[in-house]
Amino acid sequence: MKRFPRLLARPSDLEEVEQSLSSLSFLLEETAAHYVARLQREIRQITLTAQKLEHLEERAGKRGQRLLAKAAAKLESLLIVPEKGRRKDLRKIDRLIGELEEILEQAARVDGEPPP
């Protein structure tokens, strides 16, 4: 874990406050970039899992098909306003990705594939 002493110290004058805010801005950009990269990796993994399931669809049972339909319904129900840049929208996306991972893992187990 990286520590930035300028953020942890108590700034006493304007120059120190400005340096701390600059460090905070850097941390925000770095953290956001890593967060988005992680979510994009998870989306790519979900996509690969869904593609594998599609190839197995012929032998997929009704339960597997229901789980895939459930995943599609969850995707369609996502309501966000990207222009507002709200944290709650990011949380919705993150939560949805987690739910999709669980659903597709269940579907993969139903179809006899090992979980990704």
C-alpha positions in Angstrom: 0.0 0.0 0.0 1.4 3.4 -1.0 1.5 6.1 1.6 1.7 9.7 0.8 3.0 11.5 3.9 1.9 14.9 2.6 -1.7 13.7 2.7 -1.3 12.2 6.2 0.5 15.2 7.7 -1.5 18.2 8.9 -0.9 21.0 6.5 -0.2 24.3 8.3 0.0 26.8 5.5 -1.5 27.4 2.0 1.5 25.9 0.2 1.2 22.7 2.1 -2.5 22.5 1.5 -2.0 23.0 -2.2 0.7 20.3 -2.2 -1.7 17.9 -0.3 -4.5 18.7 -2.8 -2.2 18.0 -5.7 -1.2 14.7 -4.2 -4.9 13.9 -3.6 -5.7 14.7 -7.2 -2.9 12.3 -8.3 -4.2 9.6 -6.0 -7.8 10.1 -7.4 -6.6 9.7 -11.0 -4.4 6.6 -10.2 -7.1 4.9 -8.1 -9.8 5.6 -10.7 -7.7 4.3 -13.5 -7.0 1.0 -11.6 -10.6 0.7 -10.6 -11.8 1.1 -14.2 -9.2 -1.3 -15.5 -10.3 -3.9 -12.9 -13.9 -3.6 -13.9 -13.1 -3.8 -17.6 -11.1 -7.0 -17.0 -14.1 -8.5 -15.1 -16.4 -7.5 -18.0 -14.0 -9.2 -20.5 -14.0 -12.4 -18.3 -17.8 -12.3 -18.1 -17.9 -12.0 -21.9 -15.6 -15.0 -22.4 -17.7 -17.0 -20.0 -20.9 -16.1 -21.8 -19.3 -17.1 -25.1 -18.3 -20.5 -23.7 -21.8 -21.0 -22.5 -23.3 -20.1 -25.9 -21.1 -22.8 -27.5 -22.5 -25.3 -24.9 -26.1 -24.1 -25.4 -27.2 -27.2 -27.3 -26.7 -29.3 -24.2 -27.6 -26.6 -21.8 -30.6 -27.4 -19.7 -33.5 -25.1 -18.9 -31.8 -24.0 -15.8 -28.7 -22.8 -17.7 -30.9 -21.0 -20.2 -32.9 -19.3 -17.3 -29.6 -18.1 -15.7 -28.5 -16.6 -19.0 -31.9 -14.9 -19.4 -31.6 -13.6 -15.9 -28.1 -12.1 -16.7 -29.6 -10.4 -19.8 -32.5 -9.0 -17.8 -30.1 -7.6 -15.2 -28.1 -5.9 -18.0 -31.2 -4.4 -19.4 -32.4 -3.0 -16.1 -29.2 -0.9 -15.4 -30.3 2.7 -15.1 -27.5 5.2 -14.8 -26.7 8.8 -15.9 -23.0 8.8 -16.9 -23.0 12.5 -17.6 -23.5 13.2 -13.9 -20.5 11.2 -12.8 -22.1 9.9 -9.7 -20.5 7.4 -7.3 -23.8 5.6 -7.0 -23.7 4.9 -10.7 -20.2 3.4 -10.3 -21.5 1.3 -7.4 -24.4 0.1 -9.5 -22.0 -1.0 -12.3 -19.7 -2.7 -9.9 -22.5 -4.5 -8.2 -24.0 -5.6 -11.5 -20.6 -7.0 -12.6 -20.5 -9.0 -9.4 -24.0 -10.3 -9.9 -23.3 -11.3 -13.5 -20.2 -13.1 -12.5 -22.2 -15.1 -10.0 -25.0 -15.9 -12.4 -22.6 -17.0 -15.2 -20.6 -19.1 -12.8 -23.8 -20.9 -11.8 -24.7 -21.3 -15.5 -21.3 -22.8 -16.2 -21.6 -25.2 -13.3 -25.1 -26.2 -14.6 -23.6 -26.8 -18.1 -20.7 -28.9 -16.6 -18.0 -26.4 -17.2 -15.6 -25.6 -14.4 -16.0 -22.0 -13.1 -13.7 -19.4 -14.7 
